[in-house]
Amino acid sequence: MNDRIDELIDLLEAEPEGLRTAEFLQARDVLCGLAGRRVAEAVIEDTRVVVTTDDGCRYYFYGFLGSDSSARAAKSAPT
């Protein structure tokens, strides 16, 4: 029981930016795996993005909505 409580406390202490970054990286990896396939439909919902390929497979993306903060910083850096 104490282990479960410790796990829940760890979840509460998770940093939102770290979670967003992890979701962004996972989504990027999935999308890279779709290279060469056709997207039949992409729907932006309130809490997720649903991508359907022409073979009927659906991919769900949660939590990364926005852009990678390191990418924003690189774009705004003076050249």
C-alpha positions as CSV (number, residue, x, y, z in Angstrom):
1,M,0.0,0.0,0.0
2,N,2.8,2.4,0.9
3,D,4.4,1.7,-2.5
4,R,1.2,2.7,-4.3
5,I,1.0,5.9,-2.3
6,D,4.6,6.7,-3.2
7,E,3.8,6.2,-6.8
8,L,0.9,8.5,-6.6
9,I,2.9,11.2,-4.9
10,D,5.5,10.9,-7.7
11,L,2.8,11.5,-10.3
12,L,1.7,14.6,-8.4
13,E,5.2,15.9,-8.4
14,A,5.7,15.4,-12.2
15,E,6.7,18.5,-14.1
16,P,4.1,19.5,-16.7
17,E,6.7,20.7,-19.2
18,G,8.6,17.4,-18.8
19,L,5.4,15.4,-19.6
20,R,4.7,17.6,-22.6
21,T,8.2,17.1,-23.9
22,A,7.9,13.3,-23.4
23,E,4.5,13.3,-25.3
24,F,6.0,15.4,-28.0
25,L,8.9,13.1,-28.5
26,Q,6.7,10.0,-28.5
27,A,4.4,11.6,-31.1
28,R,7.3,12.6,-33.3
29,D,8.6,9.0,-33.2
30,V,5.2,7.6,-34.2
31,L,4.8,10.2,-37.0
32,C,8.3,9.4,-38.3
33,G,7.2,5.7,-38.5
34,L,4.4,6.8,-40.7
35,A,6.8,8.1,-43.4
36,G,5.6,7.1,-46.8
37,R,2.0,6.3,-45.7
38,R,-1.0,8.4,-46.6
39,V,-3.1,10.3,-44.0
40,A,-6.7,9.9,-44.9
41,E,-8.0,12.1,-42.1
42,A,-6.7,14.2,-39.2
43,V,-9.1,15.5,-36.5
44,I,-8.2,17.9,-33.7
45,E,-10.4,17.2,-30.7
46,D,-10.5,18.9,-27.3
47,T,-8.0,16.6,-25.7
48,R,-6.3,14.8,-28.6
49,V,-5.5,14.6,-32.2
50,V,-6.7,11.5,-34.2
51,V,-4.8,10.6,-37.4
52,T,-6.3,8.0,-39.6
53,T,-4.2,6.5,-42.4
54,D,-5.6,5.2,-45.7
55,D,-5.4,1.6,-44.5
56,G,-7.8,2.4,-41.6
57,C,-5.2,2.5,-38.8
58,R,-5.9,5.2,-36.2
59,Y,-3.2,7.0,-34.1
60,Y,-4.1,9.0,-31.1
61,F,-1.9,11.8,-29.8
62,Y,-2.5,13.4,-26.3
63,G,-0.9,16.1,-24.3
64,F,1.7,17.5,-26.6
65,L,-0.6,20.0,-28.3
66,G,1.7,23.0,-29.0
67,S,5.3,23.0,-29.9
68,D,8.6,21.8,-28.4
69,S,9.9,24.6,-26.1
70,S,13.5,23.9,-27.3
71,A,12.3,24.4,-30.9
72,R,10.7,27.7,-30.0
73,A,13.9,28.8,-28.3
74,A,16.0,27.9,-31.3
75,K,13.7,29.8,-33.6
76,S,13.8,33.0,-31.5
77,A,17.6,32.9,-31.0
78,P,19.3,35.8,-32.8
79,T,21.3,34.8,-35.9
